[in-house]
Amino acid sequence: MRKLLFIALIICVLVSLTGCGSKPQEENVAGFKPALDTKKSCKITVAGSYDNFEALEAVFDRFNEIYPNVHLTYVKLDDYNNMLGTVLESKDKPNIFFSYASMIGNEKYDPVFAHMEDLSDPALGLDLACIRPGLINHDAEGRVLLVPVLSRTYGMLVNNDLFKKEGFSLPTTWTELAAVCEGFRNKGYTSPMMGYSLKSSSCFMNTVAYPLFIATLAKNPEALARANELDPAAGESMRPALEALERLIKTGCIDLEACDKIEDNYTKVILRFFEGDVPMMICTGDTVSGTKKREGQSEAFTNSPFNYTFMPIPMTDNGGYFIDSPSIEFSVNKDCDDLDMTNEFMRFLVTKKELNEMASVKRLVTPTSDLTLDSVYAPFGKVPSERVISPEVLGILDPLTVQIRVAAFQIGKGEITVDEAIAMYGTFK
C-alpha cells in the first residue's frame, strides 16, 4: 500500500510539473500561434546601423520562448549605407536589415531594393494593420518593402516643473510661444529655447523649419512634385518655414551663442536640458530616446529631478504639426537562408504588443496607435488629425529634405537671406 501511495504521489508531481512547464509557453505566446516546428534549429541575423539594440534583443528572448533553437543575432555594419548592398550579396548575408525612407528614389539603393521581400503578401500573415497607416509606404506596385518598427517626430522637450514654478502655461500657438519666451527672459532665462546648432545635420533650425515646409507642400501637390524634382521654382514653398525660423531667432526666443556651446545633438543636448534651467529644448524624437538612460548620468537631474514631456513646436497661430515618420524600418532579404523562419520572426514582431514593448524599451515613438504608451510622448496623441502629416504617404524624397535642412541652417546662422535661400533651391548639398 505504501509503495502504491508513493508511486501515485510521484505521478501527481510529474503531472504537476508537466503542467507548469507548458503554461509559460502559452503565456508568452499571448495569442501568437507558431506556424512552424518549434523545435527547428537555425540562425537569423539582423543587420543595422545602431551600436547596440537592447530593445530588439529583448524581442529575441521572447521569440526564443516559442522557438528555443533559433539563434537570433544583431550585428552593426560599419559605414552602413555604403556597405549594405555589398553585404546583401555576400556569403554571410543578413536575414533582416535596417531600411530607411531616405533610400526610396535613390538609384544608389536599387541593388538593396532588389533583395527586399514584399511584406504585404497575405501569405506571410504580418499584422500591418497594427501600424499607423501614415507610416507605411507602398511602392508603385502596391508592395510594402519596408515595415516601420520604430517612429520619430520633431518637437521640443519641455521642463514642465519649470513652467509651473514660473507660473506659465505650455504654449499652443505662436503668439503664446512668443509671449512665454518673453516671460522667461524677463525672469532671467537668457535662452528660453535651446537646441544643437553647430552643423546642418540635425540642427535645431531644421527641426523648426522642416515640419512647416512639409505642411506647405502637403497643401499643393504640384509644388511637392516640383520640390522633389529640385525645380528652383519650388523654392518659394520654403518661405513660410524659413521666415518662421528667422522670426523665432530674431524675437529672442533662442540664443545662438548659447546653443553653439552644445557639442552634439544627442547626449550633450540631453545633459544640457537636464541641468534644469532650460524651459524648452528643440530636438527630434531620436534624441528623446536617449533621455531615460541618461537621467542617471546627470548629476543635476539626479539631485533635482523634474517632469518633462515632448511636444510639437507651436510655430503657427493654429499650433504645431505632428510629422509622423518612421525612425527605423525593417526589410527582409528574400534571398536569405531560412526565409520561412525569418518571416515567422517578422510575424511575431509586427504586432501591437511587441512593437509597443520595443518602443517602450528604446523610448522612441511607437509605430502603433498607442501614442500615450510613454507619457513623454503623450502630447502628440492630442494633435488634431488635420495637423498630422505623413511624409512617406506624401512621397517626400530625401533630396528635398537636404534643401530645407541646409537652407534653414544657413538662414539661422545669418549666412544668407530668406530670398537668397529661395533662389538657391535645388543647389544645396
C-alpha positions in Angstrom: 0.0 0.0 0.0 2.8 2.4 0.9 4.6 1.6 -2.4 1.4 2.3 -4.3 0.8 5.6 -2.5 4.4 6.6 -3.2 4.1 5.8 -6.9 0.8 7.7 -7.1 2.5 10.7 -5.4 5.3 10.7 -7.9 2.9 10.5 -10.8 1.0 13.5 -9.4 4.2 15.5 -9.0 5.3 14.7 -12.6 1.9 15.7 -14.0 2.0 18.9 -12.0 5.5 19.7 -13.3 4.4 19.0 -16.8 1.5 21.4 -16.5 3.7 24.1 -15.0 6.2 23.6 -17.9 3.5 24.2 -20.5 2.0 27.4 -19.1 4.9 29.8 -19.6 4.9 29.0 -23.3 1.1 29.6 -23.5 1.5 32.9 -21.6 4.4 34.1 -23.7 2.7 33.2 -27.0 -0.1 35.6 -25.9 -2.2 35.0 -28.9 0.7 34.2 -31.3 0.3 30.7 -32.7 3.5 29.2 -34.1 3.2 28.2 -37.7 6.4 26.2 -37.9 8.0 23.3 -36.0 9.0 24.9 -32.6 12.0 22.5 -32.4 13.5 23.8 -35.7 17.1 25.0 -35.4 18.5 27.8 -37.5 20.2 31.2 -37.4 18.7 34.6 -38.1 20.8 37.8 -38.3 19.5 41.4 -38.2 21.9 43.9 -39.6 21.7 47.6 -38.7 23.4 50.9 -38.0 22.8 51.1 -34.2 25.8 50.5 -32.0 23.5 48.2 -29.9 19.9 47.3 -29.9 18.8 46.1 -26.5 15.1 46.5 -27.3 15.4 44.2 -30.2 17.4 41.7 -28.2 14.5 41.6 -25.7 12.2 40.6 -28.6 14.7 37.8 -29.5 14.4 36.5 -25.9 10.6 36.4 -26.1 10.7 34.7 -29.5 13.1 32.1 -28.1 10.4 31.2 -25.5 8.5 29.8 -28.5 11.4 28.7 -30.8 14.2 27.9 -28.3 16.6 26.6 -31.0 16.5 29.6 -33.3 19.7 31.7 -32.7 19.0 35.4 -33.3 21.8 37.9 -33.6 22.0 41.6 -34.2 25.1 43.0 -35.9 26.1 46.6 -36.6 27.5 47.3 -40.1 30.2 49.9 -40.3 29.6 52.5 -43.0 26.1 51.1 -43.2 24.7 53.0 -46.2 27.7 52.2 -48.4 28.2 48.6 -47.3 24.6 47.3 -47.2 24.4 46.4 -50.9 27.7 44.5 -50.7 26.7 42.7 -47.6 23.4 41.5 -49.1 25.4 39.9 -51.9 27.9 38.2 -49.5 28.1 34.7 -48.2 27.1 35.9 -44.7 24.1 37.9 -45.9 21.6 39.0 -43.2 18.1 37.8 -43.0 16.7 41.2 -41.9 18.2 44.7 -42.3 17.5 48.3 -41.4 15.9 50.3 -44.2 15.1 54.0 -44.4 12.6 56.1 -46.3 15.5 58.2 -47.5 16.6 55.2 -49.6 13.4 55.5 -51.8 14.0 57.0 -55.2 17.8 56.9 -54.8 19.4 54.8 -57.5 22.3 54.0 -55.2 20.0 51.7 -53.3 18.5 49.9 -56.3 20.6 46.7 -55.5 19.2 46.9 -51.9 15.6 47.1 -53.1 16.2 44.2 -55.4 16.7 42.0 -52.3 13.6 43.2 -50.4 10.6 40.8 -49.9 7.0 42.1 -50.3 5.9 42.1 -46.7 2.3 42.9 -47.6 1.9 39.4 -49.1 -1.1 38.0 -47.3 0.6 34.6 -47.2 3.1 36.0 -44.7 0.4 36.9 -42.2 2.0 40.2 -40.9 -0.4 42.3 -39.0 0.4 45.6 -40.8 -3.0 47.0 -39.7 -1.5 47.4 -36.2 0.8 50.2 -37.6 -0.4 53.7 -38.2 -1.3 53.9 -41.9 0.7 57.1 -42.4 3.9 55.3 -41.6 3.6 52.6 -44.3 5.0 53.3 -47.7 3.6 51.4 -50.7 5.6 51.4 -53.9 4.2 51.8 -57.4 3.2 48.1 -57.5 1.5 48.4 -54.1 4.1 46.4 -52.3 5.4 47.1 -48.8 9.1 46.6 -48.8 9.9 48.5 -45.6 8.0 48.0 -42.3 8.2 50.7 -39.6 9.2 49.2 -36.3 10.0 52.5 -34.5 8.9 56.0 -35.4 10.0 59.6 -34.8 8.8 63.2 -34.9 10.1 66.7 -34.4 9.4 68.9 -31.4 10.8 70.2 -28.2 11.4 68.8 -24.7 9.6 70.8 -22.1 10.5 71.2 -18.4 7.0 71.1 -17.0 8.1 71.8 -13.5 9.9 75.0 -14.6 6.8 76.2 -16.3 4.8 75.6 -13.2 7.4 77.2 -11.0 7.4 80.4 -13.0 3.6 80.5 -13.4 3.5 79.9 -17.2 1.2 77.6 -19.2 2.5 75.5 -22.0 2.2 77.4 -25.4 -0.2 76.0 -28.0 0.2 78.8 -30.7 3.0 81.0 -32.0 1.6 84.0 -30.1 1.6 82.1 -26.9 5.1 80.8 -27.6 6.5 84.3 -28.2 4.8 85.6 -25.1 6.1 82.8 -22.8 9.6 83.2 -24.2 9.4 86.9 -23.3 8.1 86.0 -19.9 11.1 83.6 -19.3 13.6 86.2 -20.5 12.1 88.8 -18.1 12.7 86.3 -15.3 16.4 85.9 -16.2 16.4 83.0 -18.7 18.6 84.3 -21.5 17.6 81.5 -23.9 14.1 80.1 -23.2 14.6 77.7 -26.1 17.8 75.9 -26.9 19.0 73.2 -29.4 22.0 71.9 -31.2 23.3 74.4 -33.8 26.8 73.6 -34.9 26.2 71.7 -38.1 23.3 71.5 -40.6 22.8 67.8 -39.9 20.2 67.5 -37.1 20.5 71.2 -36.1 17.5 72.8 -34.4 16.9 75.0 -37.4 15.8 72.0 -39.5 13.7 70.7 -36.6 11.8 74.0 -36.7 11.6 74.5 -40.4 11.1 71.0 -41.8 7.5 70.5 -40.4 6.4 73.9 -41.7 7.9 73.2 -45.2 6.2 69.8 -45.4 2.9 71.3 -44.3 3.2 73.9 -47.1 3.9 71.2 -49.7 1.1 68.9 -48.4 -1.4 71.6 -49.5 0.0 71.8 -53.0 0.7 68.6 -54.9 2.1 70.5 -57.9 4.6 72.3 -55.6 5.5 69.0 -54.0 6.3 67.4 -57.4 8.5 70.4 -58.3 10.2 70.2 -54.9 11.0 66.5 -55.3 12.5 67.3 -58.8 14.6 70.1 -57.2 13.0 72.6 -59.5 14.1 76.1 -58.5 10.5 77.2 -58.8 9.8 75.2 -55.7 12.0 77.4 -53.6 9.1 79.8 -52.8 7.4 77.0 -50.9 10.2 77.3 -48.3 9.4 80.9 -47.5 6.8 80.3 -44.7 9.2 77.9 -42.9 12.3 80.0 -43.3 10.5 83.2 -42.2 9.1 81.4 -39.2 12.6 80.2 -38.2 14.0 83.7 -38.7 11.3 85.2 -36.6 11.9 82.7 -33.8 15.6 83.7 -33.6 15.0 87.5 -34.0 12.4 87.7 -31.3 15.0 86.4 -28.8 13.3 83.0 -28.1 16.6 81.3 -28.7 20.2 82.4 -28.2 22.6 81.1 -30.9 25.7 81.6 -28.8 24.3 79.5 -26.0 23.3 76.8 -28.4 26.7 76.7 -30.1 28.1 75.6 -26.8 26.2 72.2 -27.1 28.7 69.9 -28.8 26.4 67.3 -30.2 22.7 66.8 -30.9 22.2 63.7 -28.7 24.0 63.2 -25.4 25.1 66.8 -24.9 21.6 68.2 -25.8 20.0 65.8 -23.2 22.5 66.6 -20.5 22.2 70.3 -21.1 18.4 70.0 -20.8 18.8 68.0 -17.6 20.7 70.9 -16.0 17.1 72.1 -15.2 17.4 75.8 -16.4 16.2 75.3 -20.0 12.4 75.7 -20.4 12.3 74.2 -23.9 14.9 72.1 -25.8 14.3 71.7 -29.6 15.2 68.2 -30.8 13.9 65.1 -32.6 12.4 62.0 -31.2 15.6 60.2 -31.8 17.3 62.5 -29.2 14.4 62.0 -26.8 15.0 58.2 -27.0 18.2 58.7 -25.0 16.6 60.6 -22.1 15.6 57.7 -19.9 19.1 56.1 -19.9 20.8 59.5 -19.2 18.7 60.6 -16.3 21.1 58.8 -14.0 24.1 60.2 -15.8 23.1 63.8 -15.0 24.2 64.8 -11.5 21.9 67.9 -11.8 18.9 65.8 -12.7 19.7 63.1 -10.1 19.8 65.8 -7.4 16.8 67.7 -8.7 14.6 65.6 -11.0 11.8 67.2 -12.8 8.8 66.2 -15.0 9.3 66.6 -18.7 7.4 65.9 -21.9 8.0 66.1 -25.7 5.6 68.3 -27.7 5.2 69.9 -31.1 6.7 73.4 -31.5 3.7 75.7 -31.9 5.1 77.8 -34.8 1.7 78.9 -36.3 -1.4 80.5 -34.9 -3.1 77.2 -35.1 -0.4 75.3 -33.2 2.3 72.8 -34.2 2.5 69.8 -36.5 3.0 66.1 -35.8 5.3 64.9 -38.5 4.7 61.2 -38.4 7.8 59.5 -39.8 9.5 56.1 -39.4 12.7 56.1 -37.4 13.8 52.5 -38.2 12.2 50.2 -40.7 12.9 46.5 -41.3 13.2 44.8 -44.6 13.5 41.1 -45.2 16.2 39.7 -47.5 14.2 37.5 -49.8 17.4 35.6 -50.8 18.4 34.8 -47.2 18.8 31.3 -45.7 15.8 30.1 -43.6 13.4 32.6 -45.1 10.4 30.7 -43.6 11.7 31.3 -40.0 12.7 34.8 -40.9 9.1 35.6 -41.9 7.9 33.8 -38.7 10.0 36.2 -36.6 8.6 39.2 -38.5 5.1 37.9 -37.9 5.9 37.7 -34.2 7.5 41.2 -34.2 4.9 43.1 -36.2 2.2 43.0 -33.5 0.9 45.8 -31.3 2.3 44.1 -28.2 5.8 43.6 -29.5 6.2 46.9 -31.3 4.9 48.8 -28.2 7.3 46.9 -25.9 10.3 47.6 -28.2 9.3 51.3 -28.4 9.0 51.4 -24.6 12.5 50.0 -24.1 14.1 52.2 -26.8 12.0 55.2 -25.8 11.1 56.1 -29.3 7.6 56.7 -30.6 5.7 53.5 -31.1 4.5 52.9 -34.7 1.1 51.7 -33.4 -1.8 53.9 -32.4 -0.9 53.8 -28.7 0.8 57.2 -28.7 0.2 57.6 -24.9 2.2 54.5 -24.2 5.0 56.7 -22.9 3.8 59.8 -21.1 6.8 61.7 -22.5 5.2 61.5 -26.0 1.5 61.9 -24.8 1.2 65.5 -26.2 1.5 64.1 -29.7 -1.6 61.9 -29.2 -3.6 65.2 -28.7 -2.6 66.7 -32.0 -5.8 67.0 -34.3 -5.8 64.8 -37.3 -5.6 67.7 -39.7 -2.2 68.7 -38.3 -0.7 65.2 -38.5 1.4 64.9 -41.7 3.0 61.7 -43.0 5.9 62.5 -45.4 6.1 58.9 -46.6 2.5 58.9 -47.7 3.0 62.3 -49.4 6.0 60.9 -51.3 8.7 63.2 -49.8 12.1 62.2 -51.2 15.4 62.7 -49.4 16.9 65.3 -51.9 14.1 67.6 -50.9 14.9 67.3 -47.3 18.5 68.2 -47.9 17.4 71.6 -49.4 15.3 72.7 -46.4 17.9 71.4 -43.9 20.8 73.3 -45.4 18.8 76.4 -46.2 17.4 76.5 -42.7 20.9 76.2 -41.2 22.4 79.0 -43.3 19.4 81.2 -42.5 19.7 80.5 -38.8 23.4 81.3 -38.9 22.7 84.6 -40.8 24.9 83.4 -43.7 22.2 84.1 -46.3 18.8 85.8 -46.5 15.4 84.1 -47.0 15.2 85.5 -50.6 18.7 84.1 -51.4 17.8 80.7 -50.0 14.6 80.6 -52.1 16.6 81.4 -55.2 19.2 78.7 -54.4 16.6 75.9 -54.1 18.0 72.8 -55.8 21.6 73.7 -55.3 22.1 73.0 -51.6 24.4 69.9 -51.0 
